[in-house]
């Protein structure tokens, strides 16, 4: 029914779907009223039923008692039998019987049981018959007894019954009044039966009248219920009006207007709700503030974060465009922070960052805006500063940082900084460009020896480089959004067999001239502008698609995918990988995930947890660029890598550098002992390949083995003689 | 003559002195126990014909008799009823030669007893109680003097050879005593059986003298008595209960007395035991008086003047006892009238 009405209403012009939906919703007033009416009706029905059945029972019980009370009227009713010469007896009796509608008939019998006469309320009643012998005998037997009557009910209706009672006279014996003793339990008496009287009682009319009264009462009750329902409906509506009034403020609250005001409520329940809503609004407001705080501030230092700082920077740029004043932007990069992080661990690095942040805040004016840009980079905006003021501030910061000492593990560190300064004037540049300038200047300071500041100059190469950097950001954003990256596949072959075991997935992006650009050109920008994580996910997704595409023809295809440190910042990385594999039906056993050594040692516990989740998918794990970081084999054992990829730096001069040879040999021995396979990168020639084989390396990757291609190619590499001999030795029984 | 009279309250004592001219010593009467208040019932008064009272027979004064010893007398009792034995006790003070026969003794049937009497030198039979009286009248060969019989006329006890002593004290004395006790009494109801027209006439005359209106009805059974009583009770402030056993039963007695109690209607009875049932005033005969009257008749018999003995010799003494509760006139709320509708 509701659906039909809703459908009709929905077709009417001008009615919104929302209104139709509102009409189809339940109404609280109706529900409460329904419950009340139902309860009242139930109680009423129970009361009526109790009244009816209880009344029936009481009535039935009373009928018998009332009948017995009539027997007490026998002296009056029986007068015609014992009164002598009373011509008015019959008249009197008839008027007596007329008064009581319950008396149907009164019949008088002689002592022999013959009917003398009757008095009827029904003129059409047939003449009374005499008493049967049985009745006569039974009625005579009860003379003088404690229950001197016979009571019988009509067969079909208990409301009709008949009393048959003997009428007798008693007299004290002749001498009884002399010496009369009232305490004598059974005084002598003479008894004389004078006749019988039969009273037929019919309580049907009384019963029906009572029922009619009950029905009237029920009707009145129902009418009252109905009136109550009507009144209750209105009263409830008024009472619940306070609830309706909450709708608008709650809508405002839902829209985000935390300043909404609630009207004070008259009812305690509503007042409680209003209080709860106000508390909620306050809590939301506080949480908003907290979230805003978190969104705008760096969690480690409490300084503005990059996003917030960029907003302030843009505001400053806008203001400067209007007021024509100047401001200074500092880009500060800590010198040798990586050293402290690597030497003392990530927590030590965090402590240093916090200390540096505090020092920076102390070093600058109150109106300066200090932000942590990321990692060990900070930015400071001096809103009203000319070049001289900027210079003096920069000198102060450099000096303070120079004099700052940070102690970790009984070691003292002096974390100097390099500052890039760019002046902001006019409306020529936007905030990204200003940051780029300051960054360029910071690089210049680093190149000049660190622990100093450098003002941005208009040298074209640096500006172009930074502008190029900014340009890469845009290109990378577009490449991510429009799938403009390309994946290449470089084979990795076994040295002993020359067979291709798997392919490394390499990402490229098209430059403006259509050439494919390698990651070294754009990955720094990707990291700088926070796009690396998205690129990682893009690579995983598309590598899975590529597997699905190429594995049809090459079922032995196995891919190795690089994951950056940013990828591991995502706690749900394994979930994404799992979904990408499931979507493309990629078996985890055909995928190797490569992580760099520096990531592995920087956050071993975090990496270990993530790696464990990825292993559950069946993937193997390879340690990339091994040998370039401050790693230890204990870390390597803990993470259970399947492969170690020796950095190309060790392979590049392998033939000439015995130290490199020893290192590779050592790595191979330890790696094998730990159950890992060893892969050497950057293999450019056959001699290097052969030597690597001798040193114990299992697989090789490089231009000599195979160049990256758009489709995975399986091409064997030449096997060295030694390798062939080993292979033959292995094969021979 | 040994006094056997007992006086009760002061007023009763004074009444006795006023009416009688015999002195007596007083002993406090037993105090009747207050009776249960009877229920009040509405009675419609039927109309009954007023019988003109016949004057009581004049008392013929016997010529002075020289005191000579009384002859042999047979005293026949209906039973060992205390009311009978009291008379015997008093008689014994007068008689010297007497024999007592108890007809309730099953070992000696009445016929046997009277055979003995007839065979003896008994001059007269004193029959106390109805059974003794009827047996004596039937079987005795000598004059019979009966007493303690109210409905003598029903049994033909007055014959050529039998005379009686009244069972109750004169009604005029009763009314006078009642009026002394309760000067406010003005409407007295009487329900009595047939055959007591003389008594009724006597009562009406006495009532008239005391400005009392009598409502008199004749009943033939206890049911009728109750029926008439219910119709009378609203219009009277006193009810005179004569000891007519023909129209009374224990049940009816209880109902009448309880009803009267509820309605604050005084009830005069002839038996002080009924005070416990709720009666208000008891005016009863005095055994010594009965004995004296019997003795006088015996003397007349002895003087061959039996024909001079009236049919029924009236009594002289009365014994009055009252219900203390009545005297205190407790305010008893009348029972609500039973409305004529469906019995509740």
Interface residues (C-beta under 8 A of the other chain):
Chain A: X66 X69 X70 X72 X73 X75 X76 X78 X79 X82 X83 X84 X86 X96 X99 X100 X102 X167 X169 X170 X171 X172 X173 X174 X175 X176 X177 X178 X179 X180 X181 X182 X183 X187 X189 X192 X194 X206
Chain B: X46 X78 X79 X81 X82 X83 X84 X129 X130 X131 X148 X150 X151 X167 X220 X221 X222 X223 X224 X226 X227 X230 X243 X245 X246 X247 X248 X249 X250 X251 X252 X253 X270 X271 X273 X274 X276 X277 X340 X341 X342 X343 X344
